[in-house]
Amino acid sequence: MDTVIYPKLTIPATIAAGPGPGNTDERVLNAFASAGVADHMHPDVLRGMVECKEMLRAIMGTKNTYTYGVAGTGWSGLDVMFNAVMPGDTVVMFVNGTFSGLDGLTVRMKAATAEELAAAPLDPQPASVTIVNVPHGESVTADVIDAALAEHKPKWAAMAHWETGSGRTNDIAALSAACEKHRAMGLVDAVSSLGVEDFAIDDYPGIVGWASCPQKGICCLPLTYAPVSFSDRYIEALKASGTRSFVHHPILEARHWGIIDGKDAEKGTYHRTHSAYAVAAFHEALRITLQEGLAARSESYRFYESALRAALEEMGCEVTSNMTSLVVFNLPGAFAGREMELVQACRAENFGIWPTLSEPVQIRIGILNLLSTDHINTIVSRFADAAEKLGMPVDRAALDAILAKHFGETIAAE
Ligand SMILES: *Cc1c(COP(=O)(O)O)cnc(C)c1O
């Protein structure tokens, strides 16, 4: 066979205006690229991991000792969190979009007995798992949560905090309260909310496990570290059941971060090979988050999201999301059904917006780490260009007026 050696791969810079990954800060890229070659037991790498763990506790708002990063992306952290779910465990999983749907699949795979898994290996339907489906475009609300937990009294109850598939936020206060009331243990996919919304996980005592990702609100690179945090109750449950994973074991994976036998150690011990580059990048992303402050950052997301939303509504689009980092919408009636075409036209020009990944097809525009008037003006004008090419009427003067009013007012208020 002939061996093909391809030309060197070059990947262009794009405007990453989707649900994630976000636009990586220069400081994070520099930290990644300028780390020295050092092995995973080098003192500065181990110290960096301990510092990351401490910064992460501050960002997540927790005293949980078991708070650290899982190498990989969001699904890596989620896999660690869901590893406490064992075959036969009772689980209620709330699903209102693509990602909570995949969380549901993860839970079904882990809760399935050997027979249930063999019966449908890629899509098991264990009797012990109840999937509560909430329609696309709607949030998971207190009444739905309480009713399901009252009826099923499960060991575990899980949902996404912010469902990035449809851009809907779900009520974690209600999940926490219902878990306490019905003696369930809550597990939350906080992949899209951590680093965007200002919340402290210790304010939700019914939720025992949390998992997030590097490249959305935390603004680090994918394949660095997915933040996770587990309460003592979660760890006790896991100690009692065990789990069938070495590398993604919630207790063992914590060792390299200096969490050993439930206590902080001065430095970590070997679990697997960590990357000095990834540690340096993650460390810098956490520093940036703490320097900006979650309160200021979440306020900024609220402000810029409302400007983008107003501009899209001026173009006649119907916004159905309520997240502050992502706007999900339908085109005006006459252009319904042409969402994918518009998204593909934008993507072809390195303006990286997204469609929804499950039906119905909607457009998603995200603003992760794009928090400035310049960025929002660019996103709106690029989108308006593409919309006009599709034949949509766009009133540029009205758009300019809306953005000027929005941005002018705050400058005046400052
Ligand atoms: C992005 C996302 C995931 C998956 O994260 P990856 O980093 O792609 O592995 C899971 N859940 C939610 C809510 C997400 O937004």
The ligand as a MOL file (V3000), in Angstrom:
LIG
                    3D

  0  0  0     0  0            999 V3000
M  V30 BEGIN CTAB
M  V30 COUNTS 15 15 0 0 0
M  V30 BEGIN ATOM
M  V30 1 C -21.1990 20.5580 25.5380 0
M  V30 2 C -22.0350 19.7890 26.4820 0
M  V30 3 C -21.7440 18.4600 26.8130 0
M  V30 4 C -20.6280 17.6780 26.1590 0
M  V30 5 O -19.3780 18.2610 26.3870 0
M  V30 6 P -18.0750 17.8650 25.5230 0
M  V30 7 O -17.0930 18.8690 25.9990 0
M  V30 8 O -18.4400 17.9900 24.0790 0
M  V30 9 O -17.6800 16.4910 25.8750 0
M  V30 10 C -22.5350 17.8330 27.7600 0
M  V30 11 N -23.5540 18.4650 28.3550 0
M  V30 12 C -23.8780 19.7470 28.0680 0
M  V30 13 C -25.0300 20.4080 28.7740 0
M  V30 14 C -23.1270 20.4490 27.1230 0
M  V30 15 O -23.4350 21.7160 26.8340 0
M  V30 END ATOM
M  V30 BEGIN BOND
M  V30 1 1 1 2
M  V30 2 1 2 3
M  V30 3 2 2 14
M  V30 4 1 3 4
M  V30 5 2 3 10
M  V30 6 1 4 5
M  V30 7 1 5 6
M  V30 8 2 6 7
M  V30 9 1 6 8
M  V30 10 1 6 9
M  V30 11 1 10 11
M  V30 12 2 11 12
M  V30 13 1 12 13
M  V30 14 1 12 14
M  V30 15 1 14 15
M  V30 END BOND
M  V30 END CTAB
M  END
